[in-house]
Amino acid sequence: MKSPNRRDAAAGSDSGPGERIAAQVYKGARREGTYLFVPARDPFARVPPALLEAMGRLELVVEVELHRERRLAQQDVKAVMRNLEDKGYHLQMPPAADARHGRSVH
């Protein structure tokens, strides 16, 4: 039986992202609406240096425990968890906006 306080994802799981991942979310100084999700444990170990440089100064926004039932405002939590497991980070870009009409473009 798995511990309910488990903080790390299951390695090699075929059913998608692990149960829970403790994460930190940082916002970048260079582009409004850009956020970097990283694992709370060893947060920047796998983030490419070029990405860190491109984002500029990072400010911690929130520490959060991700799990499959959690809802995120603009991202699919399963995709975020999968990226944290596979790549060691998840980059959230701002939605594209149509400047003439002030609405998001998909």
Backbone as numpy.savetxt, mean C-alpha at the origin, in Angstrom:
# Nx Ny Nz CAx CAy CAz Cx Cy Cz
-3.99 -24.27 13.91 -4.82 -23.09 13.91 -3.94 -21.84 13.91
-4.30 -20.84 13.10 -3.51 -19.63 13.00 -3.89 -18.65 14.09
-2.89 -17.93 14.55 -3.11 -16.95 15.61 -3.90 -15.76 15.08
-4.90 -15.27 15.83 -5.67 -14.12 15.36 -4.85 -12.83 15.35
-3.70 -12.82 16.00 -2.86 -11.63 16.05 -1.74 -11.68 15.02
-1.83 -12.59 14.12 -0.78 -12.75 13.11 -0.62 -11.48 12.30
0.61 -11.01 12.16 0.87 -9.74 11.49 1.44 -9.91 10.11
1.99 -11.06 9.81 2.62 -11.26 8.51 1.79 -12.18 7.65
1.93 -12.03 6.34 1.18 -12.85 5.40 1.75 -14.26 5.35
0.90 -15.19 4.98 1.33 -16.58 4.84 2.19 -16.71 3.59
3.33 -17.34 3.73 4.22 -17.52 2.59 3.71 -18.66 1.72
3.75 -18.43 0.41 3.39 -19.48 -0.53 1.92 -19.84 -0.56
1.04 -18.98 -0.12 -0.39 -19.27 -0.11 -0.94 -19.21 -1.53
-1.73 -20.22 -1.91 -2.34 -20.25 -3.23 -3.65 -19.49 -3.27
-4.18 -19.14 -2.13 -5.50 -18.52 -2.08 -5.44 -17.00 -2.09
-4.32 -16.42 -2.48 -4.21 -14.97 -2.53 -3.42 -14.45 -1.34
-3.60 -13.17 -1.02 -2.84 -12.56 0.05 -3.09 -13.25 1.39
-2.10 -13.13 2.28 -2.21 -13.71 3.61 -3.33 -13.08 4.41
-3.48 -13.55 5.63 -4.60 -13.11 6.45 -4.52 -11.66 6.88
-3.38 -11.26 7.43 -3.23 -9.90 7.94 -1.81 -9.39 7.68
-1.71 -8.12 7.37 -0.42 -7.49 7.16 -0.43 -6.14 7.88
0.50 -5.95 8.78 0.68 -4.65 9.42 1.41 -3.76 8.41
0.84 -2.60 8.11 1.40 -1.73 7.08 1.48 -0.29 7.56
2.33 0.46 6.89 2.43 1.90 7.09 2.12 2.56 5.76
1.47 3.71 5.81 1.15 4.44 4.59 1.81 5.81 4.69
2.59 6.15 3.66 3.30 7.43 3.59 2.78 8.22 2.41
2.75 9.54 2.55 2.42 10.37 1.39 3.70 11.04 0.92
3.77 11.18 -0.41 4.92 11.81 -1.01 4.75 13.32 -1.08
5.87 14.03 -1.04 5.84 15.49 -1.07 5.73 16.06 -2.48
6.04 15.27 -3.49 6.13 15.83 -4.84 4.84 15.79 -5.64
3.94 14.87 -5.35 2.71 14.78 -6.14 1.53 14.53 -5.21
0.60 15.45 -5.21 -0.61 15.34 -4.38 -1.34 14.03 -4.67
-1.74 13.33 -3.63 -2.53 12.12 -3.79 -1.73 10.86 -4.04
-0.40 10.94 -3.94 0.45 9.77 -4.12 0.80 9.20 -2.75
0.52 7.91 -2.57 0.76 7.25 -1.29 1.55 5.97 -1.50
2.43 5.67 -0.56 3.25 4.48 -0.59 2.89 3.60 0.61
2.39 2.40 0.33 2.09 1.42 1.37 3.33 0.53 1.50
3.78 0.30 2.73 4.92 -0.57 2.98 4.63 -1.44 4.19
5.27 -2.62 4.27 5.07 -3.44 5.47 5.66 -2.72 6.68
5.00 -2.81 7.82 5.48 -2.13 9.03 6.84 -2.68 9.46
7.05 -3.96 9.25 8.33 -4.56 9.59 9.27 -4.37 8.40
10.38 -3.71 8.61 11.38 -3.46 7.57 10.76 -2.74 6.37
10.19 -1.56 6.59 9.34 -0.90 5.60 9.96 -0.57 4.25
11.19 -0.15 4.18 11.74 0.31 2.90 12.76 -0.65 2.29
12.83 -1.86 2.83 13.84 -2.82 2.38 13.73 -3.15 0.90
12.53 -3.20 0.35 12.34 -3.63 -1.05 11.81 -2.52 -1.96
11.71 -1.31 -1.45 11.25 -0.19 -2.28 12.43 0.29 -3.11
12.26 0.37 -4.43 13.36 0.82 -5.29 13.82 2.24 -4.91
15.12 2.45 -4.83 15.64 3.78 -4.49 15.13 4.88 -5.42
14.97 4.56 -6.71 14.48 5.56 -7.66 13.05 6.00 -7.31
12.22 5.09 -6.81 10.86 5.44 -6.41 10.90 6.35 -5.19
11.72 6.01 -4.21 11.84 6.86 -3.02 12.30 8.26 -3.39
13.25 8.34 -4.29 13.75 9.64 -4.74 12.66 10.42 -5.48
11.91 9.74 -6.33 10.85 10.39 -7.11 9.73 10.93 -6.22
9.47 10.27 -5.09 8.40 10.71 -4.20 8.80 11.89 -3.32
10.09 12.10 -3.15 10.55 13.20 -2.30 10.39 12.82 -0.83
10.33 13.83 0.01 10.19 13.59 1.45 8.90 12.85 1.72
8.98 11.80 2.53 7.81 11.00 2.87 7.32 11.36 4.27
6.00 11.43 4.39 5.38 11.71 5.69 4.45 10.55 6.04
4.66 9.97 7.22 3.81 8.88 7.68 2.39 9.41 7.88
1.43 8.77 7.23 0.03 9.17 7.33 -0.70 8.31 8.35
-0.49 6.98 8.26 -1.23 6.07 9.13 -0.52 4.72 9.19
-0.70 4.05 10.31 -0.31 2.65 10.44 -1.61 1.87 10.49
-1.69 0.80 9.72 -2.95 0.08 9.56 -2.70 -1.42 9.46
-3.64 -2.20 9.94 -3.58 -3.65 9.74 -4.51 -3.99 8.59
-3.94 -4.52 7.53 -4.72 -4.89 6.36 -5.19 -6.33 6.48
-6.41 -6.57 6.07 -6.99 -7.91 5.99 -8.05 -7.88 4.91
-8.47 -9.03 4.47 -9.36 -9.14 3.30 -10.68 -8.39 3.44
-11.18 -8.23 4.64 -12.48 -7.57 4.83 -12.34 -6.06 4.98
-11.13 -5.57 5.13 -10.92 -4.13 5.33 -11.23 -3.38 4.03
-11.85 -2.25 4.16 -12.12 -1.41 2.99 -11.14 -0.24 2.96
-10.63 0.03 1.78 -9.76 1.18 1.57 -10.48 2.15 0.64
-10.24 3.42 0.82 -10.98 4.44 0.08 -10.81 4.32 -1.44
-9.58 4.11 -1.91 -9.35 4.14 -3.35 -8.68 2.90 -3.92
-8.39 1.92 -3.09 -7.64 0.76 -3.55 -8.35 -0.53 -3.14
-8.10 -1.58 -3.90 -8.58 -2.91 -3.56 -7.60 -3.49 -2.54
-8.08 -3.78 -1.35 -7.20 -4.23 -0.27 -6.45 -5.50 -0.65
-7.07 -6.40 -1.42 -6.38 -7.63 -1.82 -5.20 -7.32 -2.74
-5.35 -6.35 -3.64 -4.26 -5.96 -4.53 -3.13 -5.33 -3.73
-3.48 -4.50 -2.75 -2.46 -3.87 -1.90 -1.69 -4.95 -1.14
-2.40 -5.88 -0.54 -1.76 -6.95 0.22 -0.87 -7.81 -0.69
-1.35 -8.12 -1.88 -0.58 -8.93 -2.82 0.71 -8.20 -3.20
0.62 -6.90 -3.47 1.81 -6.12 -3.81 2.79 -6.06 -2.65
2.28 -5.91 -1.43 3.17 -5.89 -0.27 3.92 -7.22 -0.14
3.22 -8.31 -0.40 3.86 -9.62 -0.33 4.84 -9.84 -1.48
4.41 -9.51 -2.70 5.22 -9.82 -3.89 6.36 -8.83 -4.12
6.07 -7.53 -3.97 7.05 -6.50 -4.30 7.65 -5.80 -3.08
6.96 -5.88 -1.94 7.45 -5.19 -0.75 6.93 -3.77 -0.62
6.04 -3.36 -1.54 5.42 -2.03 -1.46 4.21 -1.99 -2.39
3.38 -0.97 -2.19 2.26 -0.71 -3.10 2.21 0.80 -3.30
2.18 1.23 -4.54 2.13 2.65 -4.86 0.72 3.02 -5.30
0.13 3.98 -4.60 -1.20 4.48 -4.95 -1.03 5.84 -5.60
-1.42 5.92 -6.86 -1.34 7.17 -7.60 -2.69 7.89 -7.51
-2.67 9.21 -7.66 -3.95 9.93 -7.64 -4.77 9.59 -8.87
-6.09 9.62 -8.73 -6.93 9.37 -9.91 -6.71 10.46 -10.94
-6.75 10.09 -12.21 -6.62 11.07 -13.29 -7.84 11.98 -13.26
-7.61 13.26 -13.39 -8.73 14.21 -13.36 -8.83 14.94 -14.68
-10.02 15.14 -15.12 -10.29 15.95 -16.29 -10.38 17.39 -15.78
-9.34 18.16 -16.00 -9.25 19.51 -15.44 -10.38 20.43 -15.90
-10.87 20.20 -17.10 -11.94 21.06 -17.62 -13.26 20.83 -16.88
-13.48 19.61 -16.43 -14.77 19.29 -15.80 -14.66 18.93 -14.34
-13.41 18.83 -13.80 -13.20 18.55 -12.40 -13.70 17.18 -11.95
-13.63 16.19 -12.84 -14.07 14.86 -12.45 -13.01 13.84 -12.84
-13.05 12.68 -12.21 -12.09 11.62 -12.48 -12.34 11.00 -13.85
-11.27 10.58 -14.47 -11.34 9.91 -15.76 -10.87 8.48 -15.55
-11.60 7.51 -16.05 -11.20 6.10 -15.86 -10.70 5.52 -17.11
